[in-house]
Amino acid sequence: MISTSNNTLSCLVCAIASRFYTERPDLYPQIMRHAQLAAGTALISGNKNVEMCQAYILLSLYPVPSRKWEDQRGWLYLGLAIRCIFYHLQALFV
């Protein structure tokens, strides 16, 4: 379920959906860039909740295609998701 208070996750879901919208192929890079900026801003602001964990997992599963392996960031987002989940679980049990 998407929380209305978390714009990052809802923006990311729309960005992933726009990848398969064939009528406007130019829409996907624009929305995905905005979603990645929102995810980065949430990381810097320290917003660690379940929605952000879901957003990082989606970013790792549906990365922006890149020509070079060095530009691929899927592994980075997966690591952020794991750390976010660990932080969330640790806060629950302490």
PDB file of N, CA, C and O in Angstrom:
ATOM      1  N   MET A   1       0.844  -1.174   0.000  1.00  0.00           N
ATOM      2  CA  MET A   1       0.000   0.000   0.000  1.00  0.00           C
ATOM      3  C   MET A   1       0.892   1.241   0.000  1.00  0.00           C
ATOM      4  O   MET A   1       1.886   1.303   0.724  1.00  0.00           O
ATOM      5  N   ILE A   2       0.532   2.210  -0.807  1.00  0.00           N
ATOM      6  CA  ILE A   2       1.312   3.434  -0.926  1.00  0.00           C
ATOM      7  C   ILE A   2       0.758   4.483   0.025  1.00  0.00           C
ATOM      8  O   ILE A   2      -0.430   4.808  -0.004  1.00  0.00           O
ATOM      9  N   SER A   3       1.628   4.999   0.856  1.00  0.00           N
ATOM     10  CA  SER A   3       1.238   6.051   1.788  1.00  0.00           C
ATOM     11  C   SER A   3       1.169   7.385   1.051  1.00  0.00           C
ATOM     12  O   SER A   3       2.039   7.688   0.234  1.00  0.00           O
ATOM     13  N   THR A   4       0.160   8.168   1.327  1.00  0.00           N
ATOM     14  CA  THR A   4       0.037   9.466   0.670  1.00  0.00           C
ATOM     15  C   THR A   4       1.033  10.463   1.227  1.00  0.00           C
ATOM     16  O   THR A   4       1.282  11.495   0.604  1.00  0.00           O
ATOM     17  N   SER A   5       1.606  10.179   2.384  1.00  0.00           N
ATOM     18  CA  SER A   5       2.584  11.095   2.972  1.00  0.00           C
ATOM     19  C   SER A   5       3.972  10.917   2.368  1.00  0.00           C
ATOM     20  O   SER A   5       4.846  11.756   2.586  1.00  0.00           O
ATOM     21  N   ASN A   6       4.188   9.856   1.623  1.00  0.00           N
ATOM     22  CA  ASN A   6       5.496   9.606   1.040  1.00  0.00           C
ATOM     23  C   ASN A   6       5.437   9.831  -0.462  1.00  0.00           C
ATOM     24  O   ASN A   6       4.958   8.975  -1.205  1.00  0.00           O
ATOM     25  N   ASN A   7       5.921  10.972  -0.903  1.00  0.00           N
ATOM     26  CA  ASN A   7       5.901  11.298  -2.317  1.00  0.00           C
ATOM     27  C   ASN A   7       6.956  10.535  -3.099  1.00  0.00           C
ATOM     28  O   ASN A   7       6.802  10.337  -4.304  1.00  0.00           O
ATOM     29  N   THR A   8       8.017  10.105  -2.444  1.00  0.00           N
ATOM     30  CA  THR A   8       9.087   9.412  -3.145  1.00  0.00           C
ATOM     31  C   THR A   8       8.603   8.090  -3.714  1.00  0.00           C
ATOM     32  O   THR A   8       8.861   7.793  -4.881  1.00  0.00           O
ATOM     33  N   LEU A   9       7.915   7.300  -2.923  1.00  0.00           N
ATOM     34  CA  LEU A   9       7.455   5.993  -3.387  1.00  0.00           C
ATOM     35  C   LEU A   9       6.410   6.139  -4.477  1.00  0.00           C
ATOM     36  O   LEU A   9       6.455   5.413  -5.471  1.00  0.00           O
ATOM     37  N   SER A  10       5.482   7.050  -4.317  1.00  0.00           N
ATOM     38  CA  SER A  10       4.450   7.222  -5.347  1.00  0.00           C
ATOM     39  C   SER A  10       5.056   7.760  -6.644  1.00  0.00           C
ATOM     40  O   SER A  10       4.636   7.363  -7.730  1.00  0.00           O
ATOM     41  N   CYS A  11       6.026   8.649  -6.542  1.00  0.00           N
ATOM     42  CA  CYS A  11       6.723   9.156  -7.724  1.00  0.00           C
ATOM     43  C   CYS A  11       7.487   8.035  -8.419  1.00  0.00           C
ATOM     44  O   CYS A  11       7.508   7.964  -9.648  1.00  0.00           O
ATOM     45  N   LEU A  12       8.107   7.169  -7.645  1.00  0.00           N
ATOM     46  CA  LEU A  12       8.874   6.070  -8.204  1.00  0.00           C
ATOM     47  C   LEU A  12       7.972   5.061  -8.908  1.00  0.00           C
ATOM     48  O   LEU A  12       8.330   4.556  -9.971  1.00  0.00           O
ATOM     49  N   VAL A  13       6.821   4.764  -8.339  1.00  0.00           N
ATOM     50  CA  VAL A  13       5.883   3.841  -8.978  1.00  0.00           C
ATOM     51  C   VAL A  13       5.405   4.423 -10.313  1.00  0.00           C
ATOM     52  O   VAL A  13       5.294   3.701 -11.304  1.00  0.00           O
ATOM     53  N   CYS A  14       5.126   5.717 -10.335  1.00  0.00           N
ATOM     54  CA  CYS A  14       4.733   6.374 -11.592  1.00  0.00           C
ATOM     55  C   CYS A  14       5.875   6.358 -12.600  1.00  0.00           C
ATOM     56  O   CYS A  14       5.644   6.182 -13.796  1.00  0.00           O
ATOM     57  N   ALA A  15       7.101   6.541 -12.127  1.00  0.00           N
ATOM     58  CA  ALA A  15       8.262   6.523 -13.027  1.00  0.00           C
ATOM     59  C   ALA A  15       8.445   5.147 -13.646  1.00  0.00           C
ATOM     60  O   ALA A  15       8.716   5.044 -14.842  1.00  0.00           O
ATOM     61  N   ILE A  16       8.304   4.098 -12.862  1.00  0.00           N
ATOM     62  CA  ILE A  16       8.446   2.738 -13.387  1.00  0.00           C
ATOM     63  C   ILE A  16       7.332   2.436 -14.376  1.00  0.00           C
ATOM     64  O   ILE A  16       7.567   1.792 -15.399  1.00  0.00           O
ATOM     65  N   ALA A  17       6.128   2.894 -14.082  1.00  0.00           N
ATOM     66  CA  ALA A  17       5.012   2.679 -15.006  1.00  0.00           C
ATOM     67  C   ALA A  17       5.225   3.435 -16.311  1.00  0.00           C
ATOM     68  O   ALA A  17       4.830   2.958 -17.374  1.00  0.00           O
ATOM     69  N   SER A  18       5.844   4.607 -16.241  1.00  0.00           N
ATOM     70  CA  SER A  18       6.069   5.392 -17.458  1.00  0.00           C
ATOM     71  C   SER A  18       7.096   4.736 -18.378  1.00  0.00           C
ATOM     72  O   SER A  18       7.166   5.060 -19.564  1.00  0.00           O
ATOM     73  N   ARG A  19       7.879   3.829 -17.843  1.00  0.00           N
ATOM     74  CA  ARG A  19       8.853   3.104 -18.663  1.00  0.00           C
ATOM     75  C   ARG A  19       8.149   2.281 -19.738  1.00  0.00           C
ATOM     76  O   ARG A  19       8.699   2.070 -20.819  1.00  0.00           O
ATOM     77  N   PHE A  20       6.954   1.822 -19.449  1.00  0.00           N
ATOM     78  CA  PHE A  20       6.209   0.973 -20.368  1.00  0.00           C
ATOM     79  C   PHE A  20       5.123   1.735 -21.123  1.00  0.00           C
ATOM     80  O   PHE A  20       4.302   1.125 -21.808  1.00  0.00           O
ATOM     81  N   TYR A  21       5.111   3.056 -21.004  1.00  0.00           N
ATOM     82  CA  TYR A  21       4.144   3.906 -21.696  1.00  0.00           C
ATOM     83  C   TYR A  21       4.742   4.280 -23.047  1.00  0.00           C
ATOM     84  O   TYR A  21       5.583   5.176 -23.131  1.00  0.00           O
ATOM     85  N   THR A  22       4.315   3.604 -24.088  1.00  0.00           N
ATOM     86  CA  THR A  22       4.955   3.738 -25.398  1.00  0.00           C
ATOM     87  C   THR A  22       4.577   5.016 -26.134  1.00  0.00           C
ATOM     88  O   THR A  22       5.280   5.410 -27.065  1.00  0.00           O
ATOM     89  N   GLU A  23       3.511   5.662 -25.753  1.00  0.00           N
ATOM     90  CA  GLU A  23       3.111   6.886 -26.445  1.00  0.00           C
ATOM     91  C   GLU A  23       4.029   8.061 -26.137  1.00  0.00           C
ATOM     92  O   GLU A  23       4.165   8.969 -26.957  1.00  0.00           O
ATOM     93  N   ARG A  24       4.661   8.057 -24.965  1.00  0.00           N
ATOM     94  CA  ARG A  24       5.595   9.136 -24.585  1.00  0.00           C
ATOM     95  C   ARG A  24       6.888   8.530 -24.052  1.00  0.00           C
ATOM     96  O   ARG A  24       7.072   8.469 -22.837  1.00  0.00           O
ATOM     97  N   PRO A  25       7.782   8.084 -24.917  1.00  0.00           N
ATOM     98  CA  PRO A  25       9.029   7.472 -24.443  1.00  0.00           C
ATOM     99  C   PRO A  25       9.965   8.468 -23.768  1.00  0.00           C
ATOM    100  O   PRO A  25      10.851   8.055 -23.020  1.00  0.00           O
ATOM    101  N   ASP A  26       9.796   9.762 -24.010  1.00  0.00           N
ATOM    102  CA  ASP A  26      10.649  10.769 -23.384  1.00  0.00           C
ATOM    103  C   ASP A  26      10.270  11.035 -21.931  1.00  0.00           C
ATOM    104  O   ASP A  26      11.013  11.694 -21.203  1.00  0.00           O
ATOM    105  N   LEU A  27       9.124  10.527 -21.514  1.00  0.00           N
ATOM    106  CA  LEU A  27       8.634  10.778 -20.159  1.00  0.00           C
ATOM    107  C   LEU A  27       9.420  10.003 -19.100  1.00  0.00           C
ATOM    108  O   LEU A  27       9.635  10.506 -17.997  1.00  0.00           O
ATOM    109  N   TYR A  28       9.847   8.789 -19.429  1.00  0.00           N
ATOM    110  CA  TYR A  28      10.513   7.931 -18.445  1.00  0.00           C
ATOM    111  C   TYR A  28      11.803   8.532 -17.885  1.00  0.00           C
ATOM    112  O   TYR A  28      11.962   8.561 -16.664  1.00  0.00           O
ATOM    113  N   PRO A  29      12.731   9.013 -18.717  1.00  0.00           N
ATOM    114  CA  PRO A  29      13.965   9.567 -18.132  1.00  0.00           C
ATOM    115  C   PRO A  29      13.715  10.791 -17.251  1.00  0.00           C
ATOM    116  O   PRO A  29      14.399  10.981 -16.246  1.00  0.00           O
ATOM    117  N   GLN A  30      12.746  11.612 -17.622  1.00  0.00           N
ATOM    118  CA  GLN A  30      12.448  12.809 -16.837  1.00  0.00           C
ATOM    119  C   GLN A  30      11.896  12.450 -15.466  1.00  0.00           C
ATOM    120  O   GLN A  30      12.357  12.975 -14.452  1.00  0.00           O
ATOM    121  N   ILE A  31      10.915  11.561 -15.428  1.00  0.00           N
ATOM    122  CA  ILE A  31      10.297  11.193 -14.148  1.00  0.00           C
ATOM    123  C   ILE A  31      11.267  10.372 -13.297  1.00  0.00           C
ATOM    124  O   ILE A  31      11.301  10.524 -12.076  1.00  0.00           O
ATOM    125  N   MET A  32      12.049   9.509 -13.930  1.00  0.00           N
ATOM    126  CA  MET A  32      12.994   8.696 -13.171  1.00  0.00           C
ATOM    127  C   MET A  32      14.078   9.565 -12.545  1.00  0.00           C
ATOM    128  O   MET A  32      14.505   9.303 -11.421  1.00  0.00           O
ATOM    129  N   ARG A  33      14.523  10.586 -13.252  1.00  0.00           N
ATOM    130  CA  ARG A  33      15.513  11.502 -12.683  1.00  0.00           C
ATOM    131  C   ARG A  33      14.943  12.197 -11.445  1.00  0.00           C
ATOM    132  O   ARG A  33      15.636  12.366 -10.442  1.00  0.00           O
ATOM    133  N   HIS A  34      13.671  12.599 -11.529  1.00  0.00           N
ATOM    134  CA  HIS A  34      13.019  13.224 -10.377  1.00  0.00           C
ATOM    135  C   HIS A  34      12.883  12.226  -9.214  1.00  0.00           C
ATOM    136  O   HIS A  34      13.093  12.594  -8.058  1.00  0.00           O
ATOM    137  N   ALA A  35      12.537  10.979  -9.515  1.00  0.00           N
ATOM    138  CA  ALA A  35      12.394   9.961  -8.466  1.00  0.00           C
ATOM    139  C   ALA A  35      13.730   9.669  -7.795  1.00  0.00           C
ATOM    140  O   ALA A  35      13.783   9.481  -6.579  1.00  0.00           O
ATOM    141  N   GLN A  36      14.821   9.627  -8.579  1.00  0.00           N
ATOM    142  CA  GLN A  36      16.135   9.386  -7.993  1.00  0.00           C
ATOM    143  C   GLN A  36      16.568  10.557  -7.123  1.00  0.00           C
ATOM    144  O   GLN A  36      17.176  10.350  -6.073  1.00  0.00           O
ATOM    145  N   LEU A  37      16.269  11.771  -7.536  1.00  0.00           N
ATOM    146  CA  LEU A  37      16.581  12.936  -6.705  1.00  0.00           C
ATOM    147  C   LEU A  37      15.784  12.914  -5.406  1.00  0.00           C
ATOM    148  O   LEU A  37      16.307  13.262  -4.347  1.00  0.00           O
ATOM    149  N   ALA A  38      14.521  12.507  -5.488  1.00  0.00           N
ATOM    150  CA  ALA A  38      13.689  12.418  -4.285  1.00  0.00           C
ATOM    151  C   ALA A  38      14.218  11.345  -3.338  1.00  0.00           C
ATOM    152  O   ALA A  38      14.212  11.534  -2.122  1.00  0.00           O
ATOM    153  N   ALA A  39      14.673  10.224  -3.886  1.00  0.00           N
ATOM    154  CA  ALA A  39      15.238   9.156  -3.043  1.00  0.00           C
ATOM    155  C   ALA A  39      16.539   9.610  -2.393  1.00  0.00           C
ATOM    156  O   ALA A  39      16.795   9.293  -1.232  1.00  0.00           O
ATOM    157  N   GLY A  40      17.350  10.340  -3.122  1.00  0.00           N
ATOM    158  CA  GLY A  40      18.588  10.868  -2.551  1.00  0.00           C
ATOM    159  C   GLY A  40      18.330  11.898  -1.467  1.00  0.00           C
ATOM    160  O   GLY A  40      19.018  11.919  -0.446  1.00  0.00           O
ATOM    161  N   THR A  41      17.342  12.749  -1.686  1.00  0.00           N
ATOM    162  CA  THR A  41      16.979  13.745  -0.678  1.00  0.00           C
ATOM    163  C   THR A  41      16.453  13.081   0.588  1.00  0.00           C
ATOM    164  O   THR A  41      16.757  13.516   1.698  1.00  0.00           O
ATOM    165  N   ALA A  42      15.663  12.028   0.414  1.00  0.00           N
ATOM    166  CA  ALA A  42      15.146  11.305   1.580  1.00  0.00           C
ATOM    167  C   ALA A  42      16.277  10.629   2.347  1.00  0.00           C
ATOM    168  O   ALA A  42      16.236  10.542   3.574  1.00  0.00           O
ATOM    169  N   LEU A  43      17.283  10.154   1.623  1.00  0.00           N
ATOM    170  CA  LEU A  43      18.431   9.522   2.288  1.00  0.00           C
ATOM    171  C   LEU A  43      19.204  10.547   3.110  1.00  0.00           C
ATOM    172  O   LEU A  43      19.605  10.262   4.238  1.00  0.00           O
ATOM    173  N   ILE A  44      19.411  11.722   2.559  1.00  0.00           N
ATOM    174  CA  ILE A  44      20.152  12.765   3.260  1.00  0.00           C
ATOM    175  C   ILE A  44      19.369  13.287   4.457  1.00  0.00           C
ATOM    176  O   ILE A  44      19.947  13.597   5.499  1.00  0.00           O
ATOM    177  N   SER A  45      18.046  13.383   4.302  1.00  0.00           N
ATOM    178  CA  SER A  45      17.222  13.920   5.392  1.00  0.00           C
ATOM    179  C   SER A  45      17.064  12.922   6.538  1.00  0.00           C
ATOM    180  O   SER A  45      16.584  13.288   7.610  1.00  0.00           O
ATOM    181  N   GLY A  46      17.459  11.681   6.326  1.00  0.00           N
ATOM    182  CA  GLY A  46      17.381  10.694   7.395  1.00  0.00           C
ATOM    183  C   GLY A  46      16.024  10.036   7.528  1.00  0.00           C
ATOM    184  O   GLY A  46      15.716   9.454   8.569  1.00  0.00           O
ATOM    185  N   ASN A  47      15.215  10.119   6.498  1.00  0.00           N
ATOM    186  CA  ASN A  47      13.878   9.528   6.517  1.00  0.00           C
ATOM    187  C   ASN A  47      13.993   8.024   6.263  1.00  0.00           C
ATOM    188  O   ASN A  47      14.105   7.594   5.115  1.00  0.00           O
ATOM    189  N   LYS A  48      13.967   7.236   7.322  1.00  0.00           N
ATOM    190  CA  LYS A  48      14.079   5.788   7.201  1.00  0.00           C
ATOM    191  C   LYS A  48      12.778   5.157   7.675  1.00  0.00           C
ATOM    192  O   LYS A  48      12.551   5.003   8.875  1.00  0.00           O
ATOM    193  N   ASN A  49      11.936   4.796   6.731  1.00  0.00           N
ATOM    194  CA  ASN A  49      10.694   4.111   7.059  1.00  0.00           C
ATOM    195  C   ASN A  49      10.470   2.998   6.046  1.00  0.00           C
ATOM    196  O   ASN A  49      11.281   2.811   5.139  1.00  0.00           O
ATOM    197  N   VAL A  50       9.396   2.274   6.192  1.00  0.00           N
ATOM    198  CA  VAL A  50       9.132   1.123   5.335  1.00  0.00           C
ATOM    199  C   VAL A  50       8.944   1.558   3.881  1.00  0.00           C
ATOM    200  O   VAL A  50       9.377   0.861   2.963  1.00  0.00           O
ATOM    201  N   GLU A  51       8.306   2.696   3.672  1.00  0.00           N
ATOM    202  CA  GLU A  51       8.087   3.172   2.313  1.00  0.00           C
ATOM    203  C   GLU A  51       9.406   3.459   1.594  1.00  0.00           C
ATOM    204  O   GLU A  51       9.543   3.178   0.404  1.00  0.00           O
ATOM    205  N   MET A  52      10.369   4.017   2.319  1.00  0.00           N
ATOM    206  CA  MET A  52      11.662   4.286   1.701  1.00  0.00           C
ATOM    207  C   MET A  52      12.392   2.978   1.395  1.00  0.00           C
ATOM    208  O   MET A  52      13.074   2.880   0.375  1.00  0.00           O
ATOM    209  N   CYS A  53      12.262   1.981   2.257  1.00  0.00           N
ATOM    210  CA  CYS A  53      12.847   0.668   1.971  1.00  0.00           C
ATOM    211  C   CYS A  53      12.249   0.096   0.687  1.00  0.00           C
ATOM    212  O   CYS A  53      12.969  -0.451  -0.148  1.00  0.00           O
ATOM    213  N   GLN A  54      10.938   0.224   0.533  1.00  0.00           N
ATOM    214  CA  GLN A  54      10.274  -0.248  -0.673  1.00  0.00           C
ATOM    215  C   GLN A  54      10.745   0.532  -1.898  1.00  0.00           C
ATOM    216  O   GLN A  54      10.931  -0.047  -2.968  1.00  0.00           O
ATOM    217  N   ALA A  55      10.936   1.827  -1.748  1.00  0.00           N
ATOM    218  CA  ALA A  55      11.394   2.655  -2.865  1.00  0.00           C
ATOM    219  C   ALA A  55      12.795   2.234  -3.306  1.00  0.00           C
ATOM    220  O   ALA A  55      13.061   2.140  -4.504  1.00  0.00           O
ATOM    221  N   TYR A  56      13.690   1.982  -2.354  1.00  0.00           N
ATOM    222  CA  TYR A  56      15.048   1.564  -2.708  1.00  0.00           C
ATOM    223  C   TYR A  56      15.053   0.183  -3.365  1.00  0.00           C
ATOM    224  O   TYR A  56      15.845  -0.067  -4.272  1.00  0.00           O
ATOM    225  N   ILE A  57      14.182  -0.703  -2.917  1.00  0.00           N
ATOM    226  CA  ILE A  57      14.085  -2.021  -3.549  1.00  0.00           C
ATOM    227  C   ILE A  57      13.597  -1.874  -4.987  1.00  0.00           C
ATOM    228  O   ILE A  57      14.124  -2.525  -5.890  1.00  0.00           O
ATOM    229  N   LEU A  58      12.594  -1.024  -5.205  1.00  0.00           N
ATOM    230  CA  LEU A  58      12.110  -0.804  -6.565  1.00  0.00           C
ATOM    231  C   LEU A  58      13.177  -0.158  -7.445  1.00  0.00           C
ATOM    232  O   LEU A  58      13.291  -0.497  -8.623  1.00  0.00           O
ATOM    233  N   LEU A  59      13.956   0.763  -6.889  1.00  0.00           N
ATOM    234  CA  LEU A  59      15.043   1.364  -7.658  1.00  0.00           C
ATOM    235  C   LEU A  59      16.098   0.333  -8.037  1.00  0.00           C
ATOM    236  O   LEU A  59      16.718   0.439  -9.095  1.00  0.00           O
ATOM    237  N   SER A  60      16.306  -0.662  -7.181  1.00  0.00           N
ATOM    238  CA  SER A  60      17.290  -1.694  -7.510  1.00  0.00           C
ATOM    239  C   SER A  60      16.741  -2.689  -8.535  1.00  0.00           C
ATOM    240  O   SER A  60      17.499  -3.243  -9.330  1.00  0.00           O
ATOM    241  N   LEU A  61      15.437  -2.913  -8.517  1.00  0.00           N
ATOM    242  CA  LEU A  61      14.839  -3.865  -9.459  1.00  0.00           C
ATOM    243  C   LEU A  61      14.615  -3.278 -10.842  1.00  0.00           C
ATOM    244  O   LEU A  61      14.696  -3.995 -11.839  1.00  0.00           O
ATOM    245  N   TYR A  62      14.330  -1.973 -10.912  1.00  0.00           N
ATOM    246  CA  TYR A  62      14.044  -1.300 -12.182  1.00  0.00           C
ATOM    247  C   TYR A  62      15.000  -0.130 -12.376  1.00  0.00           C
ATOM    248  O   TYR A  62      14.574   1.025 -12.348  1.00  0.00           O
ATOM    249  N   PRO A  63      16.291  -0.413 -12.573  1.00  0.00           N
ATOM    250  CA  PRO A  63      17.247   0.691 -12.731  1.00  0.00           C
ATOM    251  C   PRO A  63      17.123   1.323 -14.112  1.00  0.00           C
ATOM    252  O   PRO A  63      16.576   0.731 -15.042  1.00  0.00           O
ATOM    253  N   VAL A  64      17.639   2.530 -14.218  1.00  0.00           N
ATOM    254  CA  VAL A  64      17.709   3.196 -15.511  1.00  0.00           C
ATOM    255  C   VAL A  64      18.770   2.477 -16.333  1.00  0.00           C
ATOM    256  O   VAL A  64      19.884   2.277 -15.850  1.00  0.00           O
ATOM    257  N   PRO A  65      18.450   2.083 -17.566  1.00  0.00           N
ATOM    258  CA  PRO A  65      19.461   1.403 -18.378  1.00  0.00           C
ATOM    259  C   PRO A  65      20.685   2.293 -18.607  1.00  0.00           C
ATOM    260  O   PRO A  65      20.555   3.489 -18.867  1.00  0.00           O
ATOM    261  N   SER A  66      21.854   1.703 -18.507  1.00  0.00           N
ATOM    262  CA  SER A  66      23.088   2.463 -18.709  1.00  0.00           C
ATOM    263  C   SER A  66      24.015   1.673 -19.623  1.00  0.00           C
ATOM    264  O   SER A  66      23.920   0.451 -19.729  1.00  0.00           O
ATOM    265  N   ARG A  67      24.905   2.396 -20.274  1.00  0.00           N
ATOM    266  CA  ARG A  67      25.833   1.765 -21.212  1.00  0.00           C
ATOM    267  C   ARG A  67      27.060   1.191 -20.508  1.00  0.00           C
ATOM    268  O   ARG A  67      27.628   0.199 -20.964  1.00  0.00           O
ATOM    269  N   LYS A  68      27.466   1.799 -19.417  1.00  0.00           N
ATOM    270  CA  LYS A  68      28.656   1.350 -18.696  1.00  0.00           C
ATOM    271  C   LYS A  68      28.257   0.675 -17.392  1.00  0.00           C
ATOM    272  O   LYS A  68      27.269   1.051 -16.761  1.00  0.00           O
ATOM    273  N   TRP A  69      29.035  -0.324 -16.999  1.00  0.00           N
ATOM    274  CA  TRP A  69      28.766  -1.004 -15.739  1.00  0.00           C
ATOM    275  C   TRP A  69      28.971  -0.060 -14.563  1.00  0.00           C
ATOM    276  O   TRP A  69      28.281  -0.177 -13.550  1.00  0.00           O
ATOM    277  N   GLU A  70      29.906   0.871 -14.683  1.00  0.00           N
ATOM    278  CA  GLU A  70      30.190   1.808 -13.599  1.00  0.00           C
ATOM    279  C   GLU A  70      29.017   2.736 -13.322  1.00  0.00           C
ATOM    280  O   GLU A  70      28.866   3.236 -12.207  1.00  0.00           O
ATOM    281  N   ASP A  71      28.186   2.967 -14.333  1.00  0.00           N
ATOM    282  CA  ASP A  71      27.029   3.847 -14.165  1.00  0.00           C
ATOM    283  C   ASP A  71      25.822   3.127 -13.585  1.00  0.00           C
ATOM    284  O   ASP A  71      24.831   3.764 -13.228  1.00  0.00           O
ATOM    285  N   GLN A  72      25.896   1.819 -13.489  1.00  0.00           N
ATOM    286  CA  GLN A  72      24.785   1.029 -12.963  1.00  0.00           C
ATOM    287  C   GLN A  72      24.693   1.220 -11.449  1.00  0.00           C
ATOM    288  O   GLN A  72      25.675   1.005 -10.738  1.00  0.00           O
ATOM    289  N   ARG A  73      23.533   1.619 -10.955  1.00  0.00           N
ATOM    290  CA  ARG A  73      23.377   1.904  -9.525  1.00  0.00           C
ATOM    291  C   ARG A  73      22.420   0.949  -8.808  1.00  0.00           C
ATOM    292  O   ARG A  73      22.074   1.175  -7.648  1.00  0.00           O
ATOM    293  N   GLY A  74      21.996  -0.106  -9.484  1.00  0.00           N
ATOM    294  CA  GLY A  74      21.057  -1.039  -8.869  1.00  0.00           C
ATOM    295  C   GLY A  74      21.592  -1.661  -7.592  1.00  0.00           C
ATOM    296  O   GLY A  74      20.861  -1.808  -6.612  1.00  0.00           O
ATOM    297  N   TRP A  75      22.877  -2.029  -7.603  1.00  0.00           N
ATOM    298  CA  TRP A  75      23.488  -2.643  -6.418  1.00  0.00           C
ATOM    299  C   TRP A  75      23.538  -1.663  -5.253  1.00  0.00           C
ATOM    300  O   TRP A  75      23.399  -2.056  -4.095  1.00  0.00           O
ATOM    301  N   LEU A  76      23.736  -0.385  -5.568  1.00  0.00           N
ATOM    302  CA  LEU A  76      23.791   0.630  -4.523  1.00  0.00           C
ATOM    303  C   LEU A  76      22.431   0.784  -3.844  1.00  0.00           C
ATOM    304  O   LEU A  76      22.345   0.873  -2.619  1.00  0.00           O
ATOM    305  N   TYR A  77      21.374   0.816  -4.648  1.00  0.00           N
ATOM    306  CA  TYR A  77      20.028   0.945  -4.087  1.00  0.00           C
ATOM    307  C   TYR A  77      19.626  -0.297  -3.289  1.00  0.00           C
ATOM    308  O   TYR A  77      18.920  -0.187  -2.286  1.00  0.00           O
ATOM    309  N   LEU A  78      20.069  -1.470  -3.729  1.00  0.00           N
ATOM    310  CA  LEU A  78      19.782  -2.684  -2.964  1.00  0.00           C
ATOM    311  C   LEU A  78      20.471  -2.643  -1.610  1.00  0.00           C
ATOM    312  O   LEU A  78      19.882  -3.035  -0.603  1.00  0.00           O
ATOM    313  N   GLY A  79      21.705  -2.177  -1.575  1.00  0.00           N
ATOM    314  CA  GLY A  79      22.412  -2.036  -0.302  1.00  0.00           C
ATOM    315  C   GLY A  79      21.733  -1.036   0.614  1.00  0.00           C
ATOM    316  O   GLY A  79      21.645  -1.260   1.821  1.00  0.00           O
ATOM    317  N   LEU A  80      21.251   0.072   0.050  1.00  0.00           N
ATOM    318  CA  LEU A  80      20.519   1.057   0.850  1.00  0.00           C
ATOM    319  C   LEU A  80      19.231   0.458   1.406  1.00  0.00           C
ATOM    320  O   LEU A  80      18.863   0.719   2.551  1.00  0.00           O
ATOM    321  N   ALA A  81      18.553  -0.341   0.598  1.00  0.00           N
ATOM    322  CA  ALA A  81      17.311  -0.975   1.061  1.00  0.00           C
ATOM    323  C   ALA A  81      17.585  -1.927   2.220  1.00  0.00           C
ATOM    324  O   ALA A  81      16.836  -1.948   3.197  1.00  0.00           O
ATOM    325  N   ILE A  82      18.651  -2.713   2.117  1.00  0.00           N
ATOM    326  CA  ILE A  82      18.989  -3.660   3.181  1.00  0.00           C
ATOM    327  C   ILE A  82      19.345  -2.915   4.464  1.00  0.00           C
ATOM    328  O   ILE A  82      18.903  -3.294   5.549  1.00  0.00           O
ATOM    329  N   ARG A  83      20.141  -1.856   4.341  1.00  0.00           N
ATOM    330  CA  ARG A  83      20.506  -1.080   5.535  1.00  0.00           C
ATOM    331  C   ARG A  83      19.293  -0.384   6.136  1.00  0.00           C
ATOM    332  O   ARG A  83      19.174  -0.290   7.357  1.00  0.00           O
ATOM    333  N   CYS A  84      18.401   0.101   5.296  1.00  0.00           N
ATOM    334  CA  CYS A  84      17.190   0.767   5.770  1.00  0.00           C
ATOM    335  C   CYS A  84      16.296  -0.223   6.523  1.00  0.00           C
ATOM    336  O   CYS A  84      15.752   0.100   7.579  1.00  0.00           O
ATOM    337  N   ILE A  85      16.150  -1.419   5.973  1.00  0.00           N
ATOM    338  CA  ILE A  85      15.338  -2.448   6.632  1.00  0.00           C
ATOM    339  C   ILE A  85      15.980  -2.849   7.956  1.00  0.00           C
ATOM    340  O   ILE A  85      15.284  -3.005   8.959  1.00  0.00           O
ATOM    341  N   PHE A  86      17.306  -3.017   7.966  1.00  0.00           N
ATOM    342  CA  PHE A  86      18.005  -3.363   9.197  1.00  0.00           C
ATOM    343  C   PHE A  86      17.810  -2.281  10.257  1.00  0.00           C
ATOM    344  O   PHE A  86      17.559  -2.585  11.423  1.00  0.00           O
ATOM    345  N   TYR A  87      17.925  -1.025   9.847  1.00  0.00           N
ATOM    346  CA  TYR A  87      17.713   0.092  10.778  1.00  0.00           C
ATOM    347  C   TYR A  87      16.284   0.084  11.319  1.00  0.00           C
ATOM    348  O   TYR A  87      16.064   0.310  12.509  1.00  0.00           O
ATOM    349  N   HIS A  88      15.326  -0.174  10.449  1.00  0.00           N
ATOM    350  CA  HIS A  88      13.915  -0.192  10.857  1.00  0.00           C
ATOM    351  C   HIS A  88      13.649  -1.347  11.827  1.00  0.00           C
ATOM    352  O   HIS A  88      12.964  -1.159  12.832  1.00  0.00           O
ATOM    353  N   LEU A  89      14.178  -2.527  11.539  1.00  0.00           N
ATOM    354  CA  LEU A  89      13.973  -3.680  12.420  1.00  0.00           C
ATOM    355  C   LEU A  89      14.683  -3.486  13.759  1.00  0.00           C
ATOM    356  O   LEU A  89      14.167  -3.870  14.809  1.00  0.00           O
ATOM    357  N   GLN A  90      15.851  -2.896  13.710  1.00  0.00           N
ATOM    358  CA  GLN A  90      16.597  -2.648  14.945  1.00  0.00           C
ATOM    359  C   GLN A  90      15.827  -1.672  15.838  1.00  0.00           C
ATOM    360  O   GLN A  90      15.810  -1.833  17.058  1.00  0.00           O
ATOM    361  N   ALA A  91      15.197  -0.672  15.246  1.00  0.00           N
ATOM    362  CA  ALA A  91      14.428   0.289  16.023  1.00  0.00           C
ATOM    363  C   ALA A  91      13.179  -0.359  16.630  1.00  0.00           C
ATOM    364  O   ALA A  91      12.712   0.064  17.687  1.00  0.00           O
ATOM    365  N   LEU A  92      12.644  -1.377  15.967  1.00  0.00           N
ATOM    366  CA  LEU A  92      11.451  -2.058  16.485  1.00  0.00           C
ATOM    367  C   LEU A  92      11.768  -2.910  17.719  1.00  0.00           C
ATOM    368  O   LEU A  92      10.967  -2.987  18.650  1.00  0.00           O
ATOM    369  N   PHE A  93      12.939  -3.547  17.714  1.00  0.00           N
ATOM    370  CA  PHE A  93      13.257  -4.499  18.766  1.00  0.00           C
ATOM    371  C   PHE A  93      14.107  -3.934  19.896  1.00  0.00           C
ATOM    372  O   PHE A  93      14.445  -4.659  20.832  1.00  0.00           O
ATOM    373  N   VAL A  94      14.451  -2.685  19.827  1.00  0.00           N
ATOM    374  CA  VAL A  94      15.255  -2.085  20.896  1.00  0.00           C
ATOM    375  C   VAL A  94      14.370  -1.303  21.829  1.00  0.00           C
ATOM    376  O   VAL A  94      14.856  -0.720  22.798  1.00  0.00           O
TER     377      VAL A  94
END
